[in-house]
Amino acid sequence: MAKSNSFTCSACGASHSKWSGRCDACGEWNSIIEEAPLSAGPSSKSLGNKRGSRLALTDLATEETPPPRTMAGVDELDRVLGGGLVPSSAVLVGGDPGIGKSTLLLQAAAQFAHKGLKTFYISGEEATAQVRMRAQRLGLQQAPVQLACETNLRDILTTLEAENPDLVIIDSIQTMWADNVDSAPGSVSQVRSAAHELTTFAKRKGIAVIMVGHVTKDGQIAGPRVVEHMVDTVLYFEGERGHQFRILRAVKNRFGPADEIGVFEMTGRGLSEVANPSALFLSDREEPAPGSVVFAGIEGTRPVLVELQALVAPSPHSQPRRSVLGWDSGRLAMILAVLEARCGIPFTGLDVYLNVAGGLKISEPAADLAVAAALLSAREDAALPKDTVVFGEISLSGALRPVGQTENRLKEAQKLGFSSAMAPARSKIGDKPGLTVQKMPDLAGFVGEIFGAG
């Protein structure tokens, strides 16, 4: 038998199984109307006849007070979070194994606990004794952090609902196990279900949740990418094992700027923040050498000076090698093609190696001119002046395009003692006393000006 449509009173909203002249709930006459189903199709596959509650709508002019934030006292962490931790937020932190995710979050948990937040640290990978040993090594054993070791998601949510903390750190989301999902822990279904339950629980109870996520060989968060869409903030912990620098990068942030970075240094007592990363990245720079160029870049909202190193050598193989660390290999191929097509400088039969010193990863196109300068310097065996910074974007026609935040780049270079800069001709540059800026119209002019060729 076909299911009949519902009838609703237009005065009070009461539902009735059939039409009548008077509403039994409010007593109004001729107020009952027949409601069409919400969606077509069988009720088992669609929304059917059942109706929900009406939403409270507001216009775009409605003013909302900014969410309250809790500062950890670690400037680099607060910067990446957008100015502090927001209640009811879900944060995902990813990084390579052993890079320092657990160390950083344990230090952050101790700082937030000292600020008055009721903080829980739930580990699914390590025993409580291992976490206590790390806390003793970091000098955090007196921090008022509540510790537990559990992987059952139902037990964790029951405990959180009873204790009502302010901050929960889950280490890691891949070890969580929901008993309503018929798959092994760490599978796509389990990771998706656990992340969804924790995120909705955080929104419903006003609890901030920080989840640790493993990464794959490609450097992406393991499991479905939908996990990154569920949370409010996604942070990646970057760095090379051979370097002491660690970079916390925000790739998504609903409460602050994306692409912001925080720089830390790995020491024997944990991660210490670096207030001036430019000075740290350039601390090991020696006398001017061929292939070494200082690039003035922008990471998030802060200017960062970093050294680009290039090596060009004859190749013993028929296929020359192109090796890149810290930059896009496809963009390197484009720069090499532009140098050959527009400037007549071939790299055929030459191996090319490019490295970003300090383990930093650069993605902005403003590094094009610095990379070209490093390649030419290495090929011609001619060093650039030590007190010079280079930045600019190269187009396929060989023209140099201006980049954003030019003044901030120059201000950072001037603060660190650089006296000259090379930039595109159309860059907007204010008065910089003590800093000489050489404006280059195109790549061919840059090659002829600096290396006397082109």
C-alpha positions in Angstrom: 0.0 0.0 0.0 1.4 3.4 -0.9 2.4 5.6 2.0 0.3 8.8 2.3 1.7 12.2 2.5 1.9 14.1 5.8 -0.5 16.9 6.9 0.8 19.9 8.9 -0.9 22.7 10.7 0.2 26.0 9.2 -0.5 27.8 12.6 1.4 25.6 15.1 3.4 23.2 12.9 1.8 20.1 14.4 1.9 16.9 12.2 -1.3 14.8 11.5 -1.7 11.5 9.8 -4.8 12.7 7.9 -6.6 15.9 7.0 -9.3 17.4 9.4 -11.0 20.7 9.6 -9.6 21.6 13.0 -6.1 21.2 14.5 -6.2 19.1 17.7 -3.1 20.8 18.9 -3.9 24.5 18.7 -7.6 24.5 17.9 -7.3 26.5 14.6 -9.9 25.8 11.9 -8.9 25.2 8.2 -5.2 25.4 9.0 -4.2 21.9 8.1 -2.5 21.5 4.7 -1.1 18.6 2.9 2.7 18.5 2.8 4.6 17.2 -0.3 7.5 14.8 0.5 11.0 16.3 0.9 12.4 14.2 -1.9 11.1 11.8 -4.5 11.7 8.1 -4.4 11.3 5.3 -1.8 11.8 6.3 1.8 14.5 3.7 2.3 16.7 5.4 -0.3 15.7 9.0 0.1 14.5 11.5 2.8 10.9 10.6 2.1 8.1 12.4 3.9 9.7 13.0 7.3 10.5 16.6 7.9 13.2 18.2 10.1 13.5 21.4 12.1 13.7 24.8 10.4 17.1 26.5 10.5 17.7 30.0 12.0 18.9 32.1 9.1 21.0 35.3 9.3 22.2 37.8 6.7 25.7 38.6 5.7 25.7 41.8 7.7 25.3 39.9 11.0 28.3 40.6 13.2 29.9 37.6 14.9 32.4 38.0 17.8 35.7 36.4 17.0 36.3 33.1 18.8 38.2 33.2 22.0 41.8 31.9 21.7 44.2 30.4 24.2 47.8 31.3 23.7 50.3 28.5 24.3 53.2 30.8 25.1 55.1 29.3 22.2 55.2 32.0 19.6 55.9 29.8 16.7 53.0 27.4 17.5 50.6 30.3 18.2 51.6 31.9 14.9 50.8 28.7 12.9 47.5 28.2 14.7 46.5 31.7 13.7 46.9 33.4 17.0 46.2 30.6 19.5 44.0 27.6 20.1 40.3 27.9 19.3 37.7 26.0 21.4 35.6 23.4 19.5 38.3 23.2 16.8 39.8 20.0 15.2 43.5 20.1 14.3 45.3 17.5 12.3 49.1 17.3 12.6 51.0 15.2 10.1 54.7 14.4 9.5 57.3 11.8 8.9 57.9 9.1 11.6 60.4 10.3 14.2 60.4 13.9 13.1 59.1 15.2 16.5 55.3 15.3 16.3 54.8 13.6 19.7 57.6 15.8 21.2 56.0 19.0 20.0 52.5 18.0 21.1 53.6 16.9 24.5 55.4 20.3 24.9 52.2 22.1 23.7 50.0 20.0 26.0 52.2 21.1 29.0 52.0 24.8 27.9 48.3 24.7 27.5 47.8 22.9 30.8 49.9 25.6 32.6 47.6 28.2 31.0 44.6 26.7 32.8 43.2 24.3 30.1 42.2 20.9 31.3 44.3 18.8 29.0 44.2 15.1 28.1 46.9 13.3 26.2 45.7 9.9 24.8 48.3 7.8 23.2 47.4 4.8 21.0 51.0 4.0 19.9 53.0 4.2 23.1 52.6 3.0 26.7 52.1 5.5 29.4 55.6 4.7 30.8 57.1 5.8 27.4 55.2 9.0 27.4 56.3 9.7 31.0 60.0 9.0 30.1 59.7 11.6 27.3 58.1 14.1 29.7 61.0 13.6 32.1 63.6 14.1 29.4 61.8 17.3 28.4 61.4 18.5 32.0 57.6 18.4 31.8 56.9 15.8 34.5 55.2 18.4 36.7 52.8 19.6 34.1 49.1 19.1 35.0 48.4 16.9 31.9 46.2 13.8 32.3 47.6 10.8 30.4 45.9 7.6 29.1 46.8 4.8 26.7 43.8 3.6 24.7 42.7 2.8 21.2 39.0 2.0 21.7 37.1 5.1 20.4 34.0 4.3 22.4 35.9 4.2 25.7 37.7 7.4 24.8 34.5 9.4 24.0 32.8 8.1 27.1 35.7 9.3 29.3 35.8 12.7 27.5 32.1 13.1 28.0 32.4 12.4 31.7 35.6 14.4 32.4 34.7 17.3 30.0 38.3 18.5 29.2 39.3 21.7 27.3 41.9 20.1 25.0 42.4 16.5 23.9 45.5 15.2 22.0 45.0 11.9 20.1 48.3 10.2 19.1 47.5 9.0 16.5 44.3 8.8 14.5 45.5 5.7 12.6 45.5 3.7 15.8 41.9 4.5 16.9 39.4 1.7 16.6 35.6 2.1 16.3 33.7 -1.1 17.2 30.9 -0.3 14.8 33.2 -0.5 11.7 34.1 -3.9 10.4 37.6 -3.3 9.4 41.1 -3.3 10.9 42.5 -0.2 12.7 44.3 2.1 10.3 42.1 1.2 7.4 40.3 3.9 5.3 37.0 3.2 6.9 38.3 3.2 10.5 40.3 6.4 10.0 37.3 8.2 8.4 34.9 7.0 11.1 37.3 7.9 14.0 38.0 11.4 12.6 34.3 12.1 12.0 33.4 11.0 15.5 36.1 13.0 17.2 35.4 16.1 15.1 31.7 16.1 15.7 32.3 15.4 19.4 34.6 18.4 19.6 31.9 20.7 17.9 29.2 19.4 20.1 31.0 19.6 23.5 33.2 22.6 22.9 36.4 20.7 23.2 39.5 21.3 21.1 40.9 18.1 19.6 44.4 17.7 18.1 44.9 14.5 16.1 48.3 13.2 14.9 48.2 11.7 11.4 50.9 9.5 9.8 52.1 10.3 6.3 52.6 8.1 3.3 55.8 7.8 1.2 54.5 10.7 -0.9 54.3 12.9 2.2 50.5 13.0 2.4 48.3 12.2 5.4 47.7 8.4 5.4 44.1 7.4 4.8 41.5 9.3 2.8 41.9 12.9 2.0 38.4 13.5 3.4 40.0 13.5 6.8 41.7 16.8 5.9 38.3 18.2 4.9 36.7 17.2 8.2 39.1 19.2 10.4 39.5 22.9 10.8 43.3 23.1 10.6 45.9 20.9 8.9 49.5 21.2 10.0 52.5 19.5 8.4 55.7 18.9 10.3 58.6 19.2 7.8 62.3 18.8 8.1 65.2 16.5 7.3 66.7 14.1 9.7 70.2 15.4 9.0 69.2 19.0 9.9 68.2 20.3 13.3 65.5 22.5 11.9 61.9 21.6 12.0 59.2 23.5 10.2 55.5 23.4 11.2 53.5 24.5 8.2 49.7 25.3 8.1 48.3 24.1 4.7 44.7 24.7 5.9 43.3 26.9 8.6 39.8 28.1 9.1 40.8 30.4 11.9 43.9 32.0 10.5 46.2 32.4 7.5 47.2 29.3 5.5 50.8 28.6 4.5 52.0 30.1 7.7 55.2 28.5 9.1 56.7 28.1 12.5 60.4 27.2 12.8 61.8 25.0 15.6 65.2 23.6 16.4 65.6 20.1 17.7 67.7 20.0 20.8 68.5 17.5 23.5 65.6 18.9 25.6 63.0 18.9 22.9 62.0 21.5 20.3 63.0 25.1 20.9 61.4 27.9 18.9 63.4 30.0 16.5 62.4 33.7 16.6 64.6 34.7 13.6 64.6 31.8 11.1 66.5 33.8 8.4 69.5 34.2 10.6 69.4 30.5 11.5 69.2 29.4 7.9 72.1 31.6 6.9 74.2 30.9 10.0 76.3 28.2 8.2 76.9 30.2 5.1 80.5 30.6 4.3 82.4 32.9 1.9 80.8 33.5 -1.6 81.1 30.3 -3.6 79.9 29.5 -7.2 76.3 28.3 -7.2 75.3 29.9 -3.9 72.6 32.5 -3.9 70.5 34.0 -1.1 66.7 34.1 -1.9 64.4 36.5 -0.1 61.1 34.5 0.2 57.8 34.9 2.0 56.3 32.0 4.0 52.8 32.8 5.1 53.1 36.3 6.5 56.8 36.3 7.4 59.8 37.0 5.2 62.5 34.3 5.2 66.0 34.4 3.7 67.4 31.1 2.6 70.4 29.9 0.6 69.9 28.2 -2.7 72.8 25.9 -3.7 73.4 24.7 -7.3 76.0 22.4 -8.8 76.5 21.9 -12.6 78.9 19.2 -13.7 79.6 17.3 -17.0 77.5 14.2 -17.1 79.2 10.8 -17.9 75.8 9.4 -18.9 73.8 9.9 -22.1 70.8 11.2 -20.0 71.9 14.1 -17.7 70.7 14.0 -14.2 68.4 16.6 -12.6 68.2 16.3 -8.8 66.3 18.7 -6.6 65.8 19.0 -2.9 63.3 21.5 -1.5 62.0 22.8 -4.8 59.7 21.7 -7.6 61.6 19.6 -10.2 59.1 20.5 -12.9 59.8 24.2 -12.3 63.6 23.5 -12.5 63.1 22.0 -15.9 61.2 25.1 -17.0 64.0 27.4 -15.9 66.6 25.3 -17.8 64.4 25.4 -20.9 64.0 29.2 -20.7 67.7 29.8 -20.2 68.4 27.7 -23.3 65.6 29.1 -25.5 65.7 32.8 -24.5 69.3 33.3 -23.4 71.2 30.8 -25.5 72.7 29.0 -22.5 72.4 25.2 -23.0 72.7 22.7 -20.2 72.8 19.7 -22.5 75.2 17.1 -21.3 75.4 18.6 -17.8 74.2 17.2 -14.5 72.2 19.8 -12.5 71.8 19.6 -8.7 69.7 22.1 -6.7 69.4 22.2 -3.0 67.6 24.5 -0.5 69.9 24.8 2.5 68.4 24.0 5.9 65.8 21.5 4.8 63.2 24.2 3.9 60.7 23.5 1.1 60.0 26.4 -1.2 56.9 26.5 -3.4 56.5 30.2 -4.5 57.5 31.2 -8.0 59.4 34.2 -6.7 62.4 31.8 -6.4 62.7 31.5 -10.2 65.3 34.3 -10.6 67.4 33.1 -7.6 67.4 29.5 -9.0 68.5 30.9 -12.4 71.2 32.9 -10.8 72.5 29.9 -8.9 72.5 27.7 -12.0 74.4 30.3 -14.0 76.8 30.9 -11.2 77.6 27.2 -10.9 77.9 26.8 -14.7 80.2 29.8 -15.2 82.1 29.2 -11.9 81.5 32.8 -10.9 80.3 33.7 -7.4 77.7 36.4 -6.7 78.5 39.1 -4.1 77.9 37.8 -0.6 75.7 40.7 0.5 73.2 40.3 -2.4 69.7 38.8 -2.3 67.7 37.8 -5.4 64.0 37.2 -6.1 61.6 37.4 -9.1 59.4 35.2 -11.2 60.4 34.2 -14.7 57.8 33.8 -17.5 58.2 31.5 -20.5 59.0 34.5 -22.6 62.0 35.3 -20.5 60.4 38.4 -18.9 60.7 39.0 -15.2 57.5 39.5 -13.3 57.2 41.3 -10.0 56.2 39.4 -6.9 54.2 40.3 -3.9 55.4 41.8 -0.6 58.6 43.2 -2.1 59.1 45.7 0.7 58.9 43.0 3.4 61.5 41.0 1.5 63.9 43.9 1.3 63.3 44.9 4.9 64.3 41.5 6.1 67.4 41.5 3.9 68.4 44.9 5.2 67.9 43.8 8.8 70.3 40.9 8.3 73.0 43.1 6.8 72.5 42.7 3.1 73.3 45.8 1.1 72.1 45.0 -2.5 69.2 43.2 -4.1 68.2 42.0 -7.6 64.5 42.2 -8.5 62.2 42.6 -11.5 62.1 46.0 -13.0 58.4 46.6 -12.3 58.7 45.8 -8.6 57.1 48.4 -6.2 60.0 49.5 -4.0 60.0 52.3 -1.5 62.9 54.2 -0.1 65.4 51.8 1.3 68.4 53.8 2.6 71.5 51.7 2.7 70.1 49.1 0.3 70.8 49.2 -3.5 68.2 47.5 -5.7 69.2 46.5 -9.2 66.0 46.3 -11.4 66.2 43.7 -14.2 63.9 44.0 -17.2 64.2 40.4 -18.4 66.2 37.3 -18.0 68.6 38.0 -20.9 69.4 41.4 -19.4 70.0 39.8 -16.0 72.4 37.3 -17.6 74.3 40.1 -19.5 74.4 42.4 -16.4 75.7 39.8 -13.9 77.7 37.3 -16.0 78.6 39.4 -19.0 76.8 37.2 -21.5 73.4 36.7 -23.1 
